[in-house]
Amino acid sequence: MTVPPVELDDLADPAAGFPQATREQWRTLAAEVLRKSGWDGSPDEAEAALTTTTYDGVAVAPLYDAADLPAVPGTARAVRGPGAWDLRQRHADPDPAATREAIQADLENGVTSLWLDLNAIDPAALPAVLDGVLLDLAPVVLDAGPRTAEAAEAFLRLADGMAEGAALPGGNLGSDPIGLAARTGVTVDTGVAVALARRCAAEHPGLRAITVDALPYHDAGGADAEELGCSVATGVAYLRALTGAGLTAEQAFGQLEFRYAATADQFLTIAKLRAARRLWARVAEVTGVAGEPGRQLQHAVTSSAMMTVRDPWVNMLRTTVACFAAGVGGADAVTVQPFDACLGLPDAFARRIARNTQSLLVEEANVARVADPAGGSWYVERLTEDLAARAWEWFREIERAGGMAAALERLVPERLAATRARRADNLAHRRDPITGVSEFPDLKERPVSRRPGPGLAATSASVSGGGLPVMRYAEDFEALRDLADAQPSRPTVFLATIGPVAAHTARATFAANLFAAGGVATVTSGPGTDPAAIAAAFRDCGTPVACLCSSDRLYGEHAAAVAAALREAGARKVWLAGKGEYEGVDATLYAGCDALGVLRATFDDLGVSR
């Protein structure tokens, strides 16, 4: 095709001189590619074949255009974040001296606010922990669970001791009775929250009293719209309590800060934070609070559920993507978890990498210089609106059940349990892969150890045995890895690699990767088709479990004979990598199979007690 020369007047249109592409053309080309994998649908069905669905039932299409923009006038400003964000680090070391040292290092190296877990740190140690911190410059957020009143009092005494004329620039006393009930099962009591909010409104206008923490719902396996709906219902419950105690609607809005999880699914995270502001703007509109006083203040935290104990270095990649998404999504404050956070208390190196992740995105990548950079993206705008709609439906369902406190008794746990079960099934089948754990595990990795300490998801969770469960996506695979490592010798499966290298490599690699996800090593027979030679290699291996690996054509020619030879050599279980039924084969493993089920059955066949 010859492209005509572009005149200077055409530079405003980069597509000048090119023919207009149509959606129908894209569908035709997509269908041609899909047919190469065995799909036999029509071009009109190509889009549906490539569409995925989130845990909330929101359809994510492979292609968006201007027709997908939500026709909701006046919402653009409601979803926009501030652009620049606050770099907030969490501290949970019960040793006051160690915490003070870590705080000083953070503040000297880019961190702009502090988040203190006073379930781990004694509230009485606050003066020592914050010694040297300029409270009129560095906002402090508390998280004390059942000790909120004690912790708030200790902090307010420090605030009252500031120099004359100095004022707190922000921060939050962290009262969240509904979040505490979600984590622990205790009865909701808003008395302390209301009292602290009234005190902040009267004496410390820069300080907020209440955190609407949505992390318990995310940590319990909930989906994004479920997290949003629970947060809005909680926020509305607090508004009712505060206005009922005499605060104006604007004062009540000014006492709330919302906390959300940021995950490695960057587009869902971006859309979730934008949708959260959209939802809260609607609440503000209904209650008559307009403009800045009704804007949602957001604190985004990289997800605990997505973190791994195995190959924890990969967590740096997960948190980088999550942090980027939180910034692009418009969070007011972002906390990046250190890569070793779920191993115990993070070391200095991990803390430095966590804060430098944010510093790089802000200072070098300039992500914070643009407000709502995803605004106008057909995909993000559509996803934002769809998430908001699902979350609003869920919020209304909670309200019909009597509000968030009442819904925590049955409705919320049952809804989250159903989502958690679907998520667990996808994890088991590796439809939701975990790099370094369920996919591409490293059996030779050196374990990383840290001093014992509370993980982020454990915040306030030790108060009682009740509350929502805490889920970490990798935990089932990691439990098998731990069991394998604890054996006198590593559990092993024999791979009967039938035929030449080119014929068996793909499936042998797949099988080895699957078994390694449970800590099981593999030994191969090498290329060849002689059943006797393969059986001899199996006997030398000393394991009772074998797996055939080859092409479908060679399976048809040799699978039955090799399986019979393996049985005669003492094989207790014979797997086959691929699909199909063959004489002598007990079961198959393939892409999309229940990997956890395969691994657990293998442990049983190897005589490893689970």
C-alpha angles and dihedrals in degrees: 000000000000113000114211117235114273116239119219090249089061096059091094087066111056090190094058112135095018124106116253112260118221133210089240090058090052091050091052092051092045091051091053091055093046092052089062088068094050099268111142104187129124125261089256088061096048095089093052091048090057096043118108129197128224124224087263091057094253111149115230109200126204092233137032133185138175091286089067095060110114112250094224109131119213098018100105094085091045093061098044121108128208097264098224115066140200117254103225124183127195123227124196106154108131090211105092093204093051091047093049090051092049091048092052091049091050095049092046092051108048109293112129104187139022134230113198122197102211092180084075099028117059108245088221087065094061094103090054094042094050096039107136095015114126100225092193089062107033117053115221125210118197128207110185107144109196091005094059096117092050093046093046091051092051092049095046090053088057090047091051088054094059119117117282111278094018118124136190109262095209138305134133136249088219102228108166113155094169092050089049090052090050092053099040111016095241119146116272113251117173095183097102092043093052093047092050092047092053091049093049092048091051103037110017110032092175093057127079124209106201135060119197097208114196094174094095090064093047092045089052090061097265124156126245098261090046089053090049095047092050091049094051091047090050092048091050090050090054092047090055092049094048097045089045088057093054105270117132118245091254092051091049092052089049092059097060132086122178126219121202137175120249116206138188088261091092099186095049090048092049091048093045094056092045090048091049091059090045091054095046091048087057090052089049091049092052092049093048098249110135133189127352098353089064097046116119115244108215134201112189119199125190108250121268091198093063095050122104136209091204116071089359092179088078086065087075088065093046093050093045091056091044092049091049090050092048091052094046089045090059106250115173092215132017131199117196112200115225112251091247096048095117092050094063133273110003118241126232093264093054092048091050092051090048095054093040089055088065095039091054093050092047103037104028106024092037092217091148094056094078126065112221098350090179092057112120094025104133091215097047094042092051093045091048093053094044092050091048091051093050091046092050090052090051091046090053090049090053090048091051088053090059101272135295098303092054093042091057089068095067119330099064097042092049093047093048092045090057092050091045090054092052090047092049090051092052091048092050091051091043092238082129099044123202112208113228092015117047091011127040096358119184111223090188096055117129113239116247116221130193137177110278114264143141118289120223094256089053092064107133090349097113095068095090141347094255134082133074119328120254116234129197112187097221098046099099094051091043091052089059091047089053091049092050092049090052094060121101088243128014114268109250138198123199116230112209099207105198120201131355123340093259091056100050107026098089096051094038089054090048093050094046090051092050095049091045089058086071095041093260117141124215134216121197130214094219126234119325145092103225107119092204093053092047091048091050091053088049092054090051090052093061098214127121095216126078136176126202115224124187144093124303091250094054091044088060091052103039114010097093094047094046092047091051091050091050090051091052089049091056106271111163094189131022119196127185125211104227136026132294140071120275131173112263095016115120101192144346135234122202143150106303096020122133097274093182090051091051092050095047091049089049092053089052092049090049091052094245109149114229 
